[in-house]
Each structure stands twice: as structure tokens, then as C-alpha cells.
Amino acid sequence: MPGIKINRQGENLIIRWQLTKIEIPVTEVTGVTLDDTYGGTDKEAIRIGTPYGTTGRIVIRTKQRSYLLFTSNADVIKEKTEHLLKMES
């Protein structure tokens, strides 16, 4: 099963997993952190990925909501996300 993929198109951060595509405006993102809890602390977060069989969780917080990404390579995805957010469009 393919993992979570993160890219940037213009002013949007694009998260893809299976058939799901989520677009987040870069200006809306307020933070990207690792989360060591099993299901995340934000009960209203949008969960992406499978919570079983993965060891890492990343939280992307925006002004409107939070996104919890379940992945086995959390450090790599977190660094890539931070890099994409700093890029000029």
C-alpha cells in the first residue's frame, strides 16, 4: 500500500493518500509537529493513513482544523512538509 505523499502546488500544500487528495492553503498552516499519542489529542482532527502498523504521527495545524497523519516515516514527512512550507511559489 502506498504511503502518504506531500507536495506543493502554487500556494497549496497537497496531501495524497490512496484516493484521497487534501489541499491546504500554505497561509492557513500554523504548525507542523510530531505527535507521540496513539490517536492524537485533537478529537476533531482529520485522520489520514492507517493508525495500525505505523510508528509515527504528524500533526499539521491550520487556522481552521488539524490533520493527523499516520506514517512509518514521520521524521522524513515532517521535514519535507516544513521545507515545502518555506518554499516560494
C-alpha positions in Angstrom: 0.0 0.0 0.0 1.5 3.4 -1.0 2.2 5.8 1.8 1.3 9.4 2.3 2.7 11.8 -0.2 3.1 15.5 0.3 3.8 18.1 -2.4 3.2 21.7 -3.1 1.3 23.2 -6.0 1.4 27.0 -6.0 0.1 28.3 -2.7 -1.4 24.9 -1.6 0.1 22.0 0.3 -1.2 18.8 -1.2 -1.6 15.6 0.8 -2.3 12.4 -1.0 -3.1 9.0 0.4 -4.8 6.2 -1.6 -7.7 8.0 -3.4 -7.7 11.0 -1.0 -6.4 14.4 -2.0 -6.4 17.2 0.5 -5.4 20.8 -0.4 -4.4 23.1 2.4 -3.5 26.8 1.7 0.0 27.4 2.9 -1.1 30.7 4.5 -3.5 28.7 6.8 -0.8 26.4 8.3 0.1 27.4 11.8 2.4 24.5 12.7 3.8 21.0 12.0 4.7 18.8 14.9 5.3 15.2 15.8 2.6 13.6 18.0 3.5 10.7 20.3 -0.1 9.8 21.3 -1.9 6.9 19.7 -4.9 8.8 18.3 -3.9 12.4 18.7 -5.1 14.9 21.3 -7.4 16.8 18.9 -10.6 14.8 18.7 -11.8 16.8 15.7 -8.6 16.2 13.6 -8.9 14.8 10.2 -7.0 11.5 10.2 -5.0 10.4 7.2 -3.4 7.0 6.9 -3.8 3.8 8.9 -3.2 4.1 12.7 -2.1 0.4 13.0 1.2 -0.7 11.8 2.7 2.8 11.9 5.0 4.2 14.4 4.8 7.9 13.7 2.2 10.6 13.8 2.4 14.1 12.4 0.0 16.9 13.2 -0.4 19.7 10.7 -2.4 22.5 12.4 -4.2 25.2 10.4 -6.4 28.1 11.5 -9.5 26.0 10.8 -8.6 22.4 11.8 -5.9 19.9 12.4 -4.7 17.0 10.2 -3.2 13.9 11.9 -1.0 11.8 9.5 -0.3 8.2 10.4 3.0 7.1 8.8 6.1 4.9 9.3 8.5 7.7 8.3 7.3 10.6 10.4 10.6 12.5 10.6 11.0 12.5 6.8 7.5 13.6 6.1 7.7 16.3 8.8 11.0 17.7 7.4 9.6 17.6 3.8 6.4 19.4 4.9 8.4 22.1 6.7 10.6 22.5 3.6 7.6 22.8 1.3 6.0 25.4 3.5 9.2 27.6 3.4 9.4 27.5 -0.4 8.4 30.4 -2.6 5.6 29.6 -5.1 
